[in-house]
Amino acid sequence: MVNKYLICFLVGIAMPLMSYAQRTAKVEGVAEISVRDDDHITFFDAKRLCIEQAKNNAIKDEFGELVASDHIEDIVDINGSSVDSYTMNRVEAKARGEWLGDTRDPELEISYIDGTLYFKAHVWGEAREIVSNKVMLKWMIQHDDGIAGRQATTSLKHRERFYVNFLSPIDGYVAIYLTEENGDASCLLPYRRSNIRSYEVKGGQEYTFFDKDFDTDPLVDKLTLTTQKPRERFTVWLVFSPNRFTKCADRDVDSGRPKAVKSNEFREWKLQNTRLDRDMQIDSKSITVINPNVEQ
């Protein structure tokens, strides 16, 4: 009788551990896309789309073929008139696996033939099988549109302030980064003058970061994005975990700018943290900055 109860006890412990087991694998993928002169997609977005599809192919080959598609539409409006727009589908193997990080920089071959750009991406990284549901986070980039108040946006004017609205159903910790087209990163949250490892949030409490009217942190930073180009695309990264983590080691640039992180250091930090913390989620959104004072 004692042996019977001991076996049942051990099985009871092992079952939740078995159900939560996740397989991690080194993966490699290739993708090709073509873009015509009359396609409404920027060169930067075409490169990014090709790389994302290569990552999707790598995940699909390793963990299965069920994929989900996010439809992205970017319509830029300046002074009441449309400047540019494009649509694309971002495809990811959400149901079967997740990309933990690059193990080496993606390689991209680009050629131009008869009015068409051809992109071929080759990626290497680590991916992990998804066997449990992720926390459903809600977050968006916002700006003041002057009429309807605070609104979600995919584009900003040169030197326009922006905010990040965030809501989690559970307690946890957050960091926010911004990357430029060259891949270098800036740590936006925790705030520049703060010495905390990551920003603690409470489940069910809505946050608007970078806004003193909604964020009670006395060290809150006001943020704007600038560009010396007619248009430039940036990427905002949201890092969340129910477990405390430490932000990437960063450096002071000057008193008026967020702390900086080299692209390779940011890539390695993301990979190492997602390896060690199976609950960590890293999501990204693109934002286009328009400078109407710069000629096309």
VEXBAMAR-186727 format. One record per atom (N, C-alpha, C): residue number from 0; residue in one letter; x, y, z; atom name. Coordinates in steps of 0.05 Angstrom, whole numbers. Example, Ala and Ser with C-alpha at 12.3 -4.5 7.8 and 13.67 -1.06 7.14 Angstrom:
residues 2
  nr rest      X      Y      Z atom
   0    A    264   -114    156    N
   0    A    246    -90    156   CA
   0    A    264    -66    156    C
   1    S    257    -45    142    N
   1    S    273    -21    143   CA
   1    S    258      1    157    C
end
This chain:
residues 296
  nr rest      X      Y      Z atom
   0    M     17    -24      0    N
   0    M      0      0      0   CA
   0    M     17     25      0    C
   1    V     39     25     15    N
   1    V     57     47     16   CA
   1    V     69     52    -11    C
   2    N     78     31    -25    N
   2    N     90     34    -52   CA
   2    N     70     45    -71    C
   3    K     45     36    -69    N
   3    K     24     46    -87   CA
   3    K     20     76    -85    C
   4    Y     19     87    -60    N
   4    Y     16    115    -56   CA
   4    Y     40    131    -65    C
   5    L     64    119    -61    N
   5    L     89    132    -70   CA
   5    L     89    135   -100    C
   6    I     81    114   -114    N
   6    I     81    115   -144   CA
   6    I     61    137   -153    C
   7    C     38    137   -141    N
   7    C     17    157   -149   CA
   7    C     28    186   -144    C
   8    F     42    189   -121    N
   8    F     52    216   -114   CA
   8    F     73    225   -135    C
   9    L     91    206   -143    N
   9    L    112    213   -162   CA
   9    L    100    219   -189    C
  10    V     80    204   -198    N
  10    V     66    209   -223   CA
  10    V     52    236   -222    C
  11    G     40    243   -199    N
  11    G     27    268   -197   CA
  11    G     46    292   -200    C
  12    I     71    288   -191    N
  12    I     91    309   -194   CA
  12    I    100    311   -223    C
  13    A    104    288   -235    N
  13    A    116    287   -262   CA
  13    A     98    297   -283    C
  14    M     71    292   -280    N
  14    M     53    299   -302   CA
  14    M     53    328   -310    C
  15    P     51    348   -290    N
  15    P     52    376   -298   CA
  15    P     78    384   -310    C
  16    L    100    371   -301    N
  16    L    127    377   -312   CA
  16    L    128    367   -341    C
  17    M    118    343   -346    N
  17    M    118    332   -373   CA
  17    M    101    349   -392    C
  18    S     78    358   -382    N
  18    S     60    374   -399   CA
  18    S     72    401   -406    C
  19    Y     91    410   -389    N
  19    Y    103    437   -394   CA
  19    Y    130    435   -408    C
  20    A    139    410   -413    N
  20    A    165    407   -426   CA
  20    A    165    421   -454    C
  21    Q    186    434   -460    N
  21    Q    188    448   -486   CA
  21    Q    214    441   -499    C
  22    R    212    433   -524    N
  22    R    236    426   -539   CA
  22    R    248    451   -552    C
  23    T    274    455   -548    N
  23    T    289    477   -561   CA
  23    T    308    465   -582    C
  24    A    310    479   -605    N
  24    A    326    468   -626   CA
  24    A    341    491   -640    C
  25    K    364    485   -651    N
  25    K    378    504   -669   CA
  25    K    365    501   -696    C
  26    V    357    523   -709    N
  26    V    343    521   -734   CA
  26    V    356    539   -755    C
  27    E    349    534   -780    N
  27    E    360    549   -803   CA
  27    E    339    550   -824    C
  28    G    335    574   -836    N
  28    G    314    577   -856   CA
  28    G    321    596   -878    C
  29    V    308    593   -901    N
  29    V    312    610   -924   CA
  29    V    285    618   -935    C
  30    A    284    643   -945    N
  30    A    259    653   -958   CA
  30    A    267    672   -981    C
  31    E    249    673  -1001    N
  31    E    253    692  -1023   CA
  31    E    227    707  -1028    C
  32    I    229    733  -1033    N
  32    I    206    748  -1042   CA
  32    I    214    767  -1064    C
  33    S    195    777  -1079    N
  33    S    200    796  -1100   CA
  33    S    182    821  -1097    C
  34    V    193    844  -1104    N
  34    V    178    869  -1101   CA
  34    V    180    885  -1127    C
  35    R    158    892  -1139    N
  35    R    158    908  -1164   CA
  35    R    160    937  -1158    C
  36    D    166    953  -1178    N
  36    D    169    982  -1174   CA
  36    D    143    994  -1164    C
  37    D    120    983  -1172    N
  37    D     95    995  -1165   CA
  37    D     82    984  -1139    C
  38    D     97    966  -1126    N
  38    D     87    956  -1100   CA
  38    D     91    977  -1078    C
  39    H     71    980  -1062    N
  39    H     72   1000  -1041   CA
  39    H     85    989  -1015    C
  40    I    111    984  -1017    N
  40    I    126    974   -994   CA
  40    I    154    985   -995    C
  41    T    164    994   -972    N
  41    T    190   1006   -972   CA
  41    T    212    985   -974    C
  42    F    236    993   -981    N
  42    F    259    975   -982   CA
  42    F    264    962   -955    C
  43    F    262    978   -934    N
  43    F    267    968   -907   CA
  43    F    247    946   -900    C
  44    D    221    951   -906    N
  44    D    200    932   -899   CA
  44    D    202    907   -915    C
  45    A    211    909   -940    N
  45    A    215    885   -957   CA
  45    A    237    868   -945    C
  46    K    259    880   -936    N
  46    K    280    864   -924   CA
  46    K    270    850   -898    C
  47    R    255    865   -882    N
  47    R    246    854   -857   CA
  47    R    226    832   -862    C
  48    L    208    835   -881    N
  48    L    188    815   -888   CA
  48    L    202    789   -897    C
  49    C    222    791   -914    N
  49    C    237    768   -924   CA
  49    C    250    753   -901    C
  50    I    263    768   -882    N
  50    I    276    755   -860   CA
  50    I    256    741   -842    C
  51    E    233    754   -837    N
  51    E    212    742   -820   CA
  51    E    202    716   -833    C
  52    Q    198    716   -859    N
  52    Q    189    692   -872   CA
  52    Q    210    670   -871    C
  53    A    235    677   -872    N
  53    A    256    657   -869   CA
  53    A    255    645   -841    C
  54    K    251    661   -821    N
  54    K    248    651   -793   CA
  54    K    224    633   -791    C
  55    N    202    641   -803    N
  55    N    178    625   -803   CA
  55    N    183    597   -816    C
  56    N    197    597   -838    N
  56    N    204    572   -852   CA
  56    N    221    554   -834    C
  57    A    240    566   -819    N
  57    A    257    550   -802   CA
  57    A    240    538   -779    C
  58    I    222    553   -767    N
  58    I    205    543   -746   CA
  58    I    186    521   -757    C
  59    K    175    526   -780    N
  59    K    156    507   -792   CA
  59    K    170    481   -798    C
  60    D    194    482   -808    N
  60    D    209    457   -814   CA
  60    D    215    440   -790    C
  61    E    218    454   -767    N
  61    E    226    440   -743   CA
  61    E    202    431   -726    C
  62    F    181    447   -724    N
  62    F    159    442   -706   CA
  62    F    132    436   -719    C
  63    G    129    441   -744    N
  63    G    103    436   -757   CA
  63    G     95    459   -775    C
  64    E     72    455   -789    N
  64    E     65    474   -810   CA
  64    E     41    491   -804    C
  65    L     30    490   -780    N
  65    L      7    508   -773   CA
  65    L     18    536   -769    C
  66    V      8    555   -784    N
  66    V     17    582   -783   CA
  66    V     -6    601   -779    C
  67    A      0    625   -770    N
  67    A    -20    646   -768   CA
  67    A    -10    671   -783    C
  68    S    -28    686   -794    N
  68    S    -20    709   -810   CA
  68    S    -32    735   -798    C
  69    D    -14    755   -794    N
  69    D    -23    781   -785   CA
  69    D    -23    800   -808    C
  70    H    -46    813   -814    N
  70    H    -47    832   -835   CA
  70    H    -39    860   -825    C
  71    I    -20    872   -837    N
  71    I     -9    898   -829   CA
  71    I    -15    918   -850    C
  72    E    -26    941   -843    N
  72    E    -31    962   -861   CA
  72    E    -20    988   -850    C
  73    D     -4   1002   -865    N
  73    D      9   1026   -856   CA
  73    D      0   1049   -874    C
  74    I    -15   1068   -864    N
  74    I    -24   1091   -879   CA
  74    I    -14   1116   -864    C
  75    V      4   1130   -877    N
  75    V     16   1154   -866   CA
  75    V      0   1178   -873    C
  76    D     -7   1194   -854    N
  76    D    -23   1218   -859   CA
  76    D     -9   1242   -848    C
  77    I     -3   1261   -865    N
  77    I     10   1286   -856   CA
  77    I     -7   1310   -865    C
  78    N    -16   1326   -846    N
  78    N    -32   1350   -852   CA
  78    N    -56   1343   -869    C
  79    G    -69   1321   -863    N
  79    G    -94   1314   -876   CA
  79    G    -91   1300   -902    C
  80    S    -67   1295   -912    N
  80    S    -64   1282   -938   CA
  80    S    -47   1257   -935    C
  81    S    -54   1236   -950    N
  81    S    -39   1211   -949   CA
  81    S    -13   1214   -963    C
  82    V      9   1206   -949    N
  82    V     36   1208   -960   CA
  82    V     43   1182   -974    C
  83    D     38   1160   -961    N
  83    D     45   1134   -972   CA
  83    D     30   1112   -957    C
  84    S     27   1089   -969    N
  84    S     14   1067   -955   CA
  84    S     23   1041   -967    C
  85    Y     21   1020   -951    N
  85    Y     27    994   -961   CA
  85    Y     13    974   -944    C
  86    T     10    950   -954    N
  86    T     -1    928   -938   CA
  86    T     16    904   -942    C
  87    M     18    888   -921    N
  87    M     32    863   -923   CA
  87    M     22    843   -903    C
  88    N     27    818   -907    N
  88    N     20    797   -888   CA
  88    N     45    788   -874    C
  89    R     46    789   -847    N
  89    R     68    779   -832   CA
  89    R     60    751   -823    C
  90    V     75    731   -831    N
  90    V     68    704   -826   CA
  90    V     87    692   -805    C
  91    E     75    680   -784    N
  91    E     92    668   -763   CA
  91    E     80    641   -755    C
  92    A     97    623   -746    N
  92    A     87    597   -737   CA
  92    A     80    599   -707    C
  93    K     59    614   -702    N
  93    K     52    620   -674   CA
  93    K     42    595   -659    C
  94    A     29    577   -674    N
  94    A     17    554   -660   CA
  94    A     37    533   -653    C
  95    R     60    532   -667    N
  95    R     79    510   -663   CA
  95    R    105    517   -649    C
  96    G    115    541   -653    N
  96    G    140    548   -642   CA
  96    G    144    578   -641    C
  97    E    166    586   -627    N
  97    E    172    614   -625   CA
  97    E    202    618   -629    C
  98    W    209    640   -641    N
  98    W    237    647   -647   CA
  98    W    249    659   -622    C
  99    L    270    645   -611    N
  99    L    283    655   -587   CA
  99    L    303    677   -593    C
 100    G    317    674   -615    N
 100    G    337    695   -622   CA
 100    G    356    685   -644    C
 101    D    370    704   -656    N
 101    D    389    697   -677   CA
 101    D    415    686   -664    C
 102    T    427    666   -676    N
 102    T    453    657   -667   CA
 102    T    475    669   -684    C
 103    R    468    680   -707    N
 103    R    485    696   -723   CA
 103    R    468    715   -740    C
 104    D    481    736   -750    N
 104    D    466    756   -765   CA
 104    D    454    744   -791    C
 105    P    429    752   -797    N
 105    P    417    742   -822   CA
 105    P    433    752   -846    C
 106    E    433    736   -868    N
 106    E    446    743   -892   CA
 106    E    425    749   -913    C
 107    L    428    770   -929    N
 107    L    408    779   -948   CA
 107    L    421    784   -975    C
 108    E    411    771   -996    N
 108    E    419    775  -1023   CA
 108    E    397    791  -1037    C
 109    I    405    812  -1051    N
 109    I    386    830  -1065   CA
 109    I    395    834  -1094    C
 110    S    376    830  -1112    N
 110    S    382    835  -1140   CA
 110    S    359    850  -1153    C
 111    Y    365    864  -1175    N
 111    Y    345    880  -1189   CA
 111    Y    345    872  -1218    C
 112    I    322    861  -1228    N
 112    I    320    851  -1255   CA
 112    I    293    860  -1267    C
 113    D    295    875  -1289    N
 113    D    271    882  -1304   CA
 113    D    249    895  -1287    C
 114    G    257    914  -1270    N
 114    G    237    929  -1254   CA
 114    G    228    915  -1229    C
 115    T    241    893  -1222    N
 115    T    233    878  -1198   CA
 115    T    257    873  -1180    C
 116    L    253    878  -1154    N
 116    L    273    872  -1134   CA
 116    L    269    844  -1123    C
 117    Y    290    828  -1122    N
 117    Y    289    801  -1111   CA
 117    Y    305    800  -1085    C
 118    F    292    790  -1064    N
 118    F    305    787  -1038   CA
 118    F    307    758  -1031    C
 119    K    330    750  -1021    N
 119    K    333    722  -1011   CA
 119    K    347    724   -983    C
 120    A    333    715   -963    N
 120    A    343    716   -935   CA
 120    A    351    689   -925    C
 121    H    372    688   -910    N
 121    H    382    663   -897   CA
 121    H    386    669   -868    C
 122    V    373    654   -850    N
 122    V    374    660   -822   CA
 122    V    382    635   -806    C
 123    W    394    640   -783    N
 123    W    403    619   -764   CA
 123    W    394    628   -736    C
 124    G    384    610   -721    N
 124    G    376    618   -694   CA
 124    G    368    594   -677    C
 125    E    355    600   -654    N
 125    E    344    580   -636   CA
 125    E    314    585   -634    C
 126    A    299    564   -634    N
 126    A    270    565   -632   CA
 126    A    261    545   -611    C
 127    R    237    551   -600    N
 127    R    226    533   -579   CA
 127    R    198    526   -585    C
 128    E    192    501   -581    N
 128    E    164    491   -586   CA
 128    E    145    504   -565    C
 129    I    122    511   -574    N
 129    I    102    523   -557   CA
 129    I     83    501   -548    C
 130    V     82    496   -521    N
 130    V     64    475   -511   CA
 130    V     45    487   -490    C
 131    S     46    513   -485    N
 131    S     27    526   -467   CA
 131    S     20    553   -478    C
 132    N     -3    564   -470    N
 132    N    -12    589   -479   CA
 132    N      4    612   -466    C
 133    K     11    632   -483    N
 133    K     24    656   -473   CA
 133    K      5    675   -459    C
 134    V     15    692   -443    N
 134    V     -1    713   -430   CA
 134    V    -10    732   -452    C
 135    M    -36    738   -453    N
 135    M    -47    757   -473   CA
 135    M    -42    786   -464    C
 136    L    -22    797   -474    N
 136    L    -15    825   -468   CA
 136    L    -28    844   -488    C
 137    K    -36    868   -479    N
 137    K    -46    888   -496   CA
 137    K    -28    912   -495    C
 138    W    -17    920   -518    N
 138    W      0    944   -518   CA
 138    W      0    957   -545    C
 139    M      4    983   -545    N
 139    M      3    998   -571   CA
 139    M     20   1023   -568    C
 140    I     30   1033   -591    N
 140    I     43   1059   -593   CA
 140    I     22   1080   -597    C
 141    Q     23   1102   -583    N
 141    Q      2   1122   -585   CA
 141    Q     15   1150   -590    C
 142    H     -2   1168   -600    N
 142    H      5   1196   -602   CA
 142    H    -21   1213   -598    C
 143    D    -18   1239   -595    N
 143    D    -41   1257   -594   CA
 143    D    -47   1267   -621    C
 144    D    -70   1260   -632    N
 144    D    -77   1269   -659   CA
 144    D    -89   1297   -661    C
 145    G    -93   1310   -638    N
 145    G   -103   1337   -637   CA
 145    G   -133   1339   -639    C
 146    I   -147   1318   -646    N
 146    I   -176   1319   -648   CA
 146    I   -189   1298   -629    C
 147    A   -182   1273   -634    N
 147    A   -194   1252   -618   CA
 147    A   -178   1245   -593    C
 148    G   -156   1260   -589    N
 148    G   -140   1254   -565   CA
 148    G   -120   1232   -570    C
 149    R   -114   1217   -550    N
 149    R    -93   1196   -551   CA
 149    R   -103   1173   -569    C
 150    Q    -88   1166   -589    N
 150    Q    -96   1146   -608   CA
 150    Q    -72   1127   -615    C
 151    A    -78   1102   -622    N
 151    A    -58   1084   -632   CA
 151    A    -48   1094   -659    C
 152    T    -22   1090   -665    N
 152    T    -11   1099   -690   CA
 152    T     11   1082   -700    C
 153    T     16   1083   -727    N
 153    T     39   1069   -739   CA
 153    T     58   1090   -751    C
 154    S     52   1115   -748    N
 154    S     69   1136   -759   CA
 154    S     69   1161   -741    C
 155    L     91   1175   -742    N
 155    L     95   1200   -726   CA
 155    L    107   1221   -743    C
 156    K    102   1246   -736    N
 156    K    116   1268   -749   CA
 156    K    144   1271   -735    C
 157    H    162   1283   -750    N
 157    H    188   1290   -739   CA
 157    H    185   1306   -713    C
 158    R    198   1297   -692    N
 158    R    197   1310   -665   CA
 158    R    170   1308   -651    C
 159    E    153   1291   -660    N
 159    E    127   1287   -646   CA
 159    E    130   1268   -623    C
 160    R    117   1275   -601    N
 160    R    118   1258   -577   CA
 160    R    102   1232   -581    C
 161    F    111   1211   -568    N
 161    F     96   1186   -570   CA
 161    F     96   1172   -543    C
 162    Y     78   1153   -540    N
 162    Y     74   1139   -515   CA
 162    Y     70   1109   -520    C
 163    V     72   1093   -500    N
 163    V     66   1064   -502   CA
 163    V     45   1058   -481    C
 164    N     22   1048   -490    N
 164    N      0   1040   -472   CA
 164    N      3   1010   -468    C
 165    F      0   1001   -443    N
 165    F      5    973   -436   CA
 165    F    -14    963   -416    C
 166    L    -23    938   -419    N
 166    L    -41    925   -400   CA
 166    L    -34    895   -400    C
 167    S    -30    884   -376    N
 167    S    -25    855   -372   CA
 167    S    -46    844   -353    C
 168    P    -55    819   -358    N
 168    P    -74    807   -339   CA
 168    P    -61    797   -313    C
 169    I    -34    796   -312    N
 169    I    -20    786   -289   CA
 169    I      3    805   -281    C
 170    D     13    802   -257    N
 170    D     36    818   -248   CA
 170    D     60    809   -264    C
 171    G     79    828   -267    N
 171    G    103    821   -281   CA
 171    G    123    844   -283    C
 172    Y    141    841   -302    N
 172    Y    163    861   -305   CA
 172    Y    166    867   -335    C
 173    V    172    892   -341    N
 173    V    172    902   -369   CA
 173    V    198    917   -375    C
 174    A    207    915   -399    N
 174    A    228    932   -410   CA
 174    A    219    939   -439    C
 175    I    227    963   -448    N
 175    I    220    972   -475   CA
 175    I    245    983   -488    C
 176    Y    250    974   -513    N
 176    Y    273    982   -528   CA
 176    Y    264    993   -555    C
 177    L    281   1010   -566    N
 177    L    277   1021   -593   CA
 177    L    301   1014   -610    C
 178    T    297   1003   -634    N
 178    T    319    997   -652   CA
 178    T    316   1014   -677    C
 179    E    339   1023   -688    N
 179    E    340   1037   -713   CA
 179    E    345   1018   -736    C
 180    E    345   1028   -760    N
 180    E    348   1011   -783   CA
 180    E    375    997   -783    C
 181    N    395   1008   -770    N
 181    N    421    995   -769   CA
 181    N    422    974   -747    C
 182    G    401    972   -731    N
 182    G    400    951   -710   CA
 182    G    408    960   -683    C
 183    D    421    983   -680    N
 183    D    429    992   -653   CA
 183    D    404    999   -637    C
 184    A    406    994   -611    N
 184    A    382    996   -594   CA
 184    A    385   1018   -573    C
 185    S    363   1029   -564    N
 185    S    361   1047   -541   CA
 185    S    342   1036   -521    C
 186    C    350   1038   -495    N
 186    C    332   1029   -473   CA
 186    C    313   1051   -466    C
 187    L    288   1048   -471    N
 187    L    268   1068   -465   CA
 187    L    256   1064   -437    C
 188    L    254   1039   -429    N
 188    L    243   1032   -402   CA
 188    L    258   1008   -392    C
 189    P    268   1008   -367    N
 189    P    266   1029   -346   CA
 189    P    277   1056   -356    C
 190    Y    267   1077   -343    N
 190    Y    274   1104   -351   CA
 190    Y    304   1109   -347    C
 191    R    314   1128   -362    N
 191    R    343   1133   -363   CA
 191    R    356   1138   -336    C
 192    R    343   1153   -318    N
 192    R    354   1160   -292   CA
 192    R    349   1138   -271    C
 193    S    335   1117   -279    N
 193    S    328   1096   -260   CA
 193    S    350   1075   -258    C
 194    N    353   1064   -234    N
 194    N    373   1043   -230   CA
 194    N    361   1015   -226    C
 195    I    335   1012   -232    N
 195    I    321    987   -229   CA
 195    I    328    968   -252    C
 196    R    325    942   -247    N
 196    R    332    922   -267   CA
 196    R    311    920   -289    C
 197    S    286    922   -281    N
 197    S    263    922   -300   CA
 197    S    240    935   -286    C
 198    Y    220    943   -302    N
 198    Y    198    959   -292   CA
 198    Y    175    941   -282    C
 199    E    169    942   -256    N
 199    E    148    925   -245   CA
 199    E    120    935   -252    C
 200    V    102    917   -261    N
 200    V     74    924   -268   CA
 200    V     55    906   -253    C
 201    K     31    916   -248    N
 201    K     11    901   -235   CA
 201    K    -11    891   -255    C
 202    G    -19    867   -252    N
 202    G    -40    856   -269   CA
 202    G    -66    872   -267    C
 203    G    -78    878   -290    N
 203    G   -104    892   -291   CA
 203    G   -101    922   -289    C
 204    Q    -77    932   -285    N
 204    Q    -73    961   -283   CA
 204    Q    -62    971   -310    C
 205    E    -75    991   -322    N
 205    E    -67   1002   -348   CA
 205    E    -45   1023   -344    C
 206    Y    -24   1021   -360    N
 206    Y     -1   1040   -359   CA
 206    Y      1   1055   -385    C
 207    T      9   1080   -383    N
 207    T     17   1096   -407   CA
 207    T     45   1106   -401    C
 208    F     64   1093   -412    N
 208    F     92   1100   -407   CA
 208    F    100   1125   -423    C
 209    F    119   1141   -412    N
 209    F    130   1165   -424   CA
 209    F    110   1188   -422    C
 210    D     91   1187   -404    N
 210    D     72   1209   -401   CA
 210    D     69   1215   -371    C
 211    K     77   1239   -362    N
 211    K     76   1246   -334   CA
 211    K     48   1248   -323    C
 212    D     28   1252   -341    N
 212    D      0   1254   -332   CA
 212    D    -11   1227   -325    C
 213    F      1   1205   -335    N
 213    F    -10   1178   -330   CA
 213    F     10   1160   -315    C
 214    D     35   1167   -315    N
 214    D     55   1151   -302   CA
 214    D     65   1165   -277    C
 215    T     61   1152   -254    N
 215    T     68   1164   -229   CA
 215    T     98   1163   -222    C
 216    D    114   1149   -239    N
 216    D    142   1148   -234   CA
 216    D    155   1176   -237    C
 217    P    168   1186   -216    N
 217    P    180   1213   -218   CA
 217    P    202   1215   -238    C
 218    L    213   1193   -248    N
 218    L    235   1194   -266   CA
 218    L    226   1190   -295    C
 219    V    200   1193   -301    N
 219    V    190   1188   -327   CA
 219    V    204   1206   -348    C
 220    D    210   1195   -371    N
 220    D    222   1209   -393   CA
 220    D    201   1217   -414    C
 221    K    204   1241   -426    N
 221    K    188   1249   -449   CA
 221    K    203   1241   -474    C
 222    L    190   1228   -493    N
 222    L    204   1217   -516   CA
 222    L    193   1228   -542    C
 223    T    211   1235   -561    N
 223    T    204   1241   -588   CA
 223    T    223   1226   -607    C
 224    L    214   1222   -631    N
 224    L    231   1210   -651   CA
 224    L    237   1230   -673    C
 225    T    262   1230   -682    N
 225    T    270   1249   -703   CA
 225    T    283   1234   -726    C
 226    T    284   1246   -749    N
 226    T    297   1235   -772   CA
 226    T    307   1257   -790    C
 227    Q    329   1253   -803    N
 227    Q    339   1271   -823   CA
 227    Q    333   1261   -851    C
 228    K    317   1240   -853    N
 228    K    308   1229   -879   CA
 228    K    279   1237   -883    C
 229    P    269   1235   -908    N
 229    P    241   1240   -913   CA
 229    P    223   1222   -896    C
 230    R    231   1197   -893    N
 230    R    217   1178   -876   CA
 230    R    236   1157   -866    C
 231    E    233   1148   -842    N
 231    E    251   1128   -830   CA
 231    E    234   1110   -812    C
 232    R    241   1085   -812    N
 232    R    226   1066   -796   CA
 232    R    242   1056   -773    C
 233    F    229   1056   -749    N
 233    F    241   1046   -725   CA
 233    F    224   1022   -715    C
 234    T    236   1007   -696    N
 234    T    222    984   -685   CA
 234    T    222    987   -654    C
 235    V    198    985   -642    N
 235    V    195    985   -613   CA
 235    V    191    957   -604    C
 236    W    208    949   -584    N
 236    W    207    922   -573   CA
 236    W    197    923   -545    C
 237    L    177    906   -539    N
 237    L    166    903   -512   CA
 237    L    175    876   -501    C
 238    V    188    876   -478    N
 238    V    197    852   -465   CA
 238    V    181    849   -439    C
 239    F    168    826   -435    N
 239    F    151    821   -411   CA
 239    F    157    794   -400    C
 240    S    157    792   -374    N
 240    S    159    766   -360   CA
 240    S    146    768   -333    C
 241    P    133    747   -324    N
 241    P    123    747   -296   CA
 241    P    146    744   -276    C
 242    N    170    737   -286    N
 242    N    194    734   -270   CA
 242    N    211    759   -272    C
 243    R    223    767   -250    N
 243    R    241    790   -251   CA
 243    R    265    784   -269    C
 244    F    272    803   -286    N
 244    F    296    800   -303   CA
 244    F    311    826   -303    C
 245    T    336    825   -313    N
 245    T    353    849   -314   CA
 245    T    356    858   -343    C
 246    K    352    884   -347    N
 246    K    354    895   -374   CA
 246    K    382    891   -385    C
 247    C    385    895   -411    N
 247    C    411    892   -424   CA
 247    C    430    914   -414    C
 248    A    455    907   -411    N
 248    A    475    927   -402   CA
 248    A    476    950   -423    C
 249    D    474    975   -414    N
 249    D    473    997   -433   CA
 249    D    492   1019   -425    C
 250    R    495   1039   -442    N
 250    R    515   1060   -438   CA
 250    R    501   1088   -440    C
 251    D    511   1107   -425    N
 251    D    502   1135   -427   CA
 251    D    513   1147   -453    C
 252    V    495   1160   -468    N
 252    V    503   1175   -492   CA
 252    V    506   1204   -486    C
 253    D    485   1216   -477    N
 253    D    485   1244   -466   CA
 253    D    460   1247   -449    C
 254    S    458   1269   -435    N
 254    S    437   1272   -415   CA
 254    S    409   1274   -428    C
 255    G    408   1279   -454    N
 255    G    382   1283   -466   CA
 255    G    372   1259   -482    C
 256    R    387   1237   -481    N
 256    R    380   1213   -498   CA
 256    R    379   1188   -481    C
 257    P    363   1168   -489    N
 257    P    362   1143   -474   CA
 257    P    390   1129   -476    C
 258    K    394   1110   -458    N
 258    K    419   1095   -458   CA
 258    K    420   1077   -482    C
 259    A    444   1072   -493    N
 259    A    448   1058   -518   CA
 259    A    458   1030   -514    C
 260    V    451   1012   -533    N
 260    V    460    985   -533   CA
 260    V    468    977   -562    C
 261    K    491    964   -565    N
 261    K    500    956   -591   CA
 261    K    481    933   -601    C
 262    S    478    932   -628    N
 262    S    459    913   -639   CA
 262    S    466    884   -632    C
 263    N    492    876   -633    N
 263    N    499    849   -627   CA
 263    N    494    842   -597    C
 264    E    498    862   -580    N
 264    E    494    858   -551   CA
 264    E    464    855   -545    C
 265    F    447    870   -559    N
 265    F    418    868   -555   CA
 265    F    408    841   -565    C
 266    R    419    832   -588    N
 266    R    411    806   -599   CA
 266    R    419    784   -580    C
 267    E    443    784   -569    N
 267    E    452    763   -551   CA
 267    E    436    764   -525    C
 268    W    429    788   -516    N
 268    W    414    790   -491   CA
 268    W    386    778   -495    C
 269    K    373    783   -517    N
 269    K    346    771   -522   CA
 269    K    348    741   -523    C
 270    L    368    731   -536    N
 270    L    371    702   -539   CA
 270    L    376    689   -512    C
 271    Q    395    699   -496    N
 271    Q    401    688   -470   CA
 271    Q    377    688   -451    C
 272    N    362    710   -451    N
 272    N    340    712   -433   CA
 272    N    317    694   -440    C
 273    T    311    691   -466    N
 273    T    289    673   -474   CA
 273    T    298    644   -471    C
 274    R    324    638   -472    N
 274    R    333    611   -466   CA
 274    R    328    604   -437    C
 275    L    334    623   -419    N
 275    L    332    617   -390   CA
 275    L    304    621   -378    C
 276    D    288    638   -390    N
 276    D    261    644   -380   CA
 276    D    240    636   -400    C
 277    R    228    613   -397    N
 277    R    208    603   -416   CA
 277    R    182    620   -415    C
 278    D    179    637   -394    N
 278    D    155    654   -393   CA
 278    D    160    681   -406    C
 279    M    184    687   -414    N
 279    M    190    713   -425   CA
 279    M    177    716   -453    C
 280    Q    165    739   -458    N
 280    Q    153    745   -484   CA
 280    Q    166    770   -495    C
 281    I    174    769   -521    N
 281    I    186    793   -534   CA
 281    I    170    798   -559    C
 282    D    158    821   -561    N
 282    D    141    829   -583   CA
 282    D    151    855   -595    C
 283    S    145    861   -620    N
 283    S    155    885   -632   CA
 283    S    133    898   -650    C
 284    K    135    924   -653    N
 284    K    118    940   -671   CA
 284    K    135    960   -685    C
 285    S    128    965   -711    N
 285    S    143    984   -727   CA
 285    S    129   1012   -725    C
 286    I    146   1032   -727    N
 286    I    136   1060   -727   CA
 286    I    151   1076   -748    C
 287    T    137   1090   -765    N
 287    T    149   1106   -786   CA
 287    T    149   1135   -778    C
 288    V    172   1148   -781    N
 288    V    175   1176   -774   CA
 288    V    178   1192   -800    C
 289    I    161   1212   -804    N
 289    I    160   1228   -828   CA
 289    I    171   1256   -823    C
 290    N    190   1265   -839    N
 290    N    200   1292   -837   CA
 290    N    192   1307   -863    C
 291    P    171   1323   -863    N
 291    P    161   1336   -888   CA
 291    P    180   1358   -897    C
 292    N    199   1366   -880    N
 292    N    218   1387   -888   CA
 292    N    242   1377   -904    C
 293    V    244   1350   -907    N
 293    V    266   1338   -922   CA
 293    V    255   1329   -949    C
 294    E    269   1337   -970    N
 294    E    259   1331   -997   CA
 294    E    263   1301  -1002    C
 295    Q    244   1290  -1018    N
 295    Q    245   1262  -1025   CA
 295    Q    270   1256  -1043    C
end
